[in-house]
């Protein structure tokens, strides 16, 4: 009985830590994307936003990383 209680408590604590770490990671990714968007906006002269091929690749990589983190967290929660 005591072992089960300790196990649940430790598991909840690790879950809480995972949420705290994930929120920092998501915030950092969002800041990187916003900084890159600012660089693109500074480069443009006027009119529509013009994305270079490298800009599209960089943005897709950041979004894929964010989705992978979210998917991993979701699968971890569903599996437990």
PEWOGI-V504049 format. One record per helix or strand. SS is the DSSP state (h for helix, s for strand). FROM is the first residue (numbers start at 1). TO is the last residue. If there is no record, write none. Layout:
ss/from/to
SS/FROM/TO
SS/FROM/TO
//
This chain:
ss/from/to
h/2/43
h/53/79
//
